Amino acid sequence: MSREALLNWSRVQGRKCGIIVVIKRSDGAGKIITRRARVTLGCERGGHYIKKSTVDSDDKQPMNSKANVSFDHRKKKHPKSTGTKKCGCPFQLKGLNIGPGDEWKVEVVCGVHNHHSAEYLEGHSYARRLSKEENNLPMDMSKSLVRPKDILYTIKRRDGKNEDNYMWALNRLKSIMNTNCLPGVIVTDREIALMNAIRNVFPSVRHLLCRWHINKCVMKACKGILKKGEKWEQFIVLWNMLVLAKTEVDYERNPLEMDRIFEGKYSKALDYVKVNWLKEYKDRFVAVWTDTCMHFGNTTSNRAESAHSQLKRQLGTSQCNFETSWAKIHAMVSLLKDLIGYVSIVALEEILCESKRIQYVGTDPIACGCVIRRSHGLPCAHEMAELSQVFRPIPLYCVHPHWRKLDMFPAAQINDNLDSPEDAKIDVFVNWFKSNDPDTKRHIGMKLQEIMDPKSSTLREPQVKIKTKGRPSNFDKSTRRLPSAFELVESDCNRNSLTLSNGVVYTKPPPKKRKKQTPPLTVNHDTQSSALATVNIETTLPKKQPPKLPVHKQQIVNPEDLTQQYNEKLPAAIRPFIMGAKDVKSDGNCGFRAIAGLLGYGENSWRKSVESKHEVEYRLDYFDDYPLEDRWMLIPEMGYLIANCYNVVLMHFSNAISLMFLPTESHPLPEYQRGEISIGLVEKHFVQLHLQPHHPMPPVINRWVDISNLKAFDWYSPYRDRIDNWKELTGSFDVHLDVY
């Protein structure tokens, strides 16, 4: 064999055995015919490390020895802390030229090693150095004006050593996985060596490419070509439609559309996506093919990269070697291994953050301060330092039960103290119970039975005597709380504000001043005297205004008072949500009676609901029974007055039109204070409607936007979904309201 073949064979055989073979000495042929060329090969760990003594530069003597300057003796530097792979390995091979040509033979001088063979050679500098061809490749490509990124891409494709590294890592991963837990889908970016390694290690796994990385590559390559304008936006929209195509027909249509729009001037962008991505890898990222496997929505590698980023933040750097990284990861895992799966993620993050203080706090509790132990119930830095010294993980009992509660089930009460005082009392009671006669035991047993099962008792609570005479007291039955101080400030509670019995702050408008009506002034004069004889003045005092009534009184409805006879005469969309209707007296004032009853005043207090507004003088200026039709309650005009006067949401249902009225001049009330009342119009007769919670709501007409203040627009937002539900049920989208 030739000299080069001998060297290559020796190195290959050494790598198979986990040994790196290097040239220790090489001699050429001499002038004497008997002296032939030879080469000595040995293990890279042969020989011994020789320390080189170094001196300070300031201590070196100058070249001019004639200078009359005295120098101190040279001072040696302190030796550095170094390491070496050399251990005096005696292994040695000798190659000898045996002919006039390039014919060589190999002889084993010593075939013994004094060290273990290496299991993995990736960390050896000699094994990882570039070959002669690899060194020449970048030089040749640079002379051909190839871009650096293309040079790097070519080297990666040709580099089989990277593929070996990936295969080693994937094999290690596969070795710790159960055969029943092998992955079905793997998502990576387009790393050629990694893709080849996956195909060799996991041949039955579906391999997908990360869409996020592909989109970034497309943006980097094509955005500059398309000038970052409307063409780029149109291009990326069509590209995303192509990637997310659900059928092959859609997929075939999108490239044709892109060719039609971008062919010619922007053909470079089309060639890039077709040649680099669609030609070879379309089945790895286009939805029509990727959706044929169960990937659980993982079409990008973002989850793995986020976990990697979190790991680097915990390590503090991304440039440390494998040994240092492994030590830090092992320290974190060993410290938390008893907590993972039993403690919330927030608690684990707090513990990791606190563990960073261990290196400068140590086991000193004073320097630690133990703040997190007092405030969070989690182990502090000095406690973790003490556990680390004895190589113990953090036990579960060091974490407060608050962080160990990971479900909504009731916590089990564990009583470890078996000799509690209650147990002693029970023992005393049992002994006393046994010492009594049978009648006493029977009586005590009846009492115990009533304690264990209260329903078995024959005693009943006395009935409360209902007071039926006299005027009923104004007993506050509301469950709403009284307003807080900041609510009073926000509501501008002043002398014109009134806090009602149910906790609602109701602001009264300032009273309108009525002009005193003065009759004609009569003055009688005496013709011979300028003195005023008589003055007769008659004044008319203003009438007493009715007091403001509380709003949002909750009406207590007896289910027996509700009727279902009006359901079929109301819109079909609301019928399934009607609990029942309550009829009122049909005397022409039925609309006002229905509103008064829903507000909690009672049907007979309908006059008070009319007297609350003075804007509609004619229609409201009538308080007798059986008015004419021109004095009936009219919708929608009266709907706005009712909603504004009582700050409620009024819904009107009829087969002709269904509308909702919102206040136009006030801020929206909190949800627990908001009042919703509903009336139905059946053959010119109003009735009270009682509906199920979260029922669909009819739309608000556009006129409400025109007459409302900006502060009242927030009334609409909470009811948007329920209004859309009504429109879906009725199929009517002609009434539209846009409120932002």
Sequence and secondary structure as in RCSB ss.txt:
>XXXX:A:sequence
MSREALLNWSRVQGRKCGIIVVIKRSDGAGKIITRRARVTLGCERGGHYIKKSTVDSDDKQPMNSKANVSFDHRK
KKHPKSTGTKKCGCPFQLKGLNIGPGDEWKVEVVCGVHNHHSAEYLEGHSYARRLSKEENNLPMDMSKSLVRPKD
ILYTIKRRDGKNEDNYMWALNRLKSIMNTNCLPGVIVTDREIALMNAIRNVFPSVRHLLCRWHINKCVMKACKGI
LKKGEKWEQFIVLWNMLVLAKTEVDYERNPLEMDRIFEGKYSKALDYVKVNWLKEYKDRFVAVWTDTCMHFGNTT
SNRAESAHSQLKRQLGTSQCNFETSWAKIHAMVSLLKDLIGYVSIVALEEILCESKRIQYVGTDPIACGCVIRRS
HGLPCAHEMAELSQVFRPIPLYCVHPHWRKLDMFPAAQINDNLDSPEDAKIDVFVNWFKSNDPDTKRHIGMKLQE
IMDPKSSTLREPQVKIKTKGRPSNFDKSTRRLPSAFELVESDCNRNSLTLSNGVVYTKPPPKKRKKQTPPLTVNH
DTQSSALATVNIETTLPKKQPPKLPVHKQQIVNPEDLTQQYNEKLPAAIRPFIMGAKDVKSDGNCGFRAIAGLLG
YGENSWRKSVESKHEVEYRLDYFDDYPLEDRWMLIPEMGYLIANCYNVVLMHFSNAISLMFLPTESHPLPEYQRG
EISIGLVEKHFVQLHLQPHHPMPPVINRWVDISNLKAFDWYSPYRDRIDNWKELTGSFDVHLDVY
>XXXX:A:secstr
  HHHHHHHHHHHHHHTT  EEEEEEE   SSTT   EEEEEETT S       B GGGS  S TT         
B        S      EEEEEE SSSS EEEEEEE   SS   S  TT HHHHS  HHHHHHHHHHHHTT  HHH
HHHHHHHH HHHHHHHHHHHHHHHHTS GGG  SEEEE S HHHHHHHHHH TTSEEEE HHHHHHHHHHHHTTT
TTTSHHHHHHHHHHHHHHT SSHHHHHHHHHHHHHHHTTTTHHHHHHHIIIIIHHHHHHH HHHHTTS  TT  S
SHHHHHHHHHHHHHHS S S HHHHHHHHHHHHHHHTTTTTTS HHHHHHHHHHHTTHHHHTT HHHH  HHHHH
H    HHHHHHHHHTT    GGGS HHHH  SSS        TT HHHHHHHHHHHHHHTS HHHHHHHHHHHHH
HH GGG            SS              HHHHHHTT STTEEE TTS EEE         B    EEEE
ETTEEEEEEEE   B          SS      GGG B TTGGGS TTTGGGEEEEE    SS HHHHHHHHHTT
S GGGHHHHHTT  SSHHHHS  SSS  GGGS  TTHHHHHHHHHHT EEEEE SS  EEE  SSS    GGG  
EEEEEESSS EEEEEE TT       THHHHH  GGGGGGTGGGHHHHHHHHHHHT  SS     
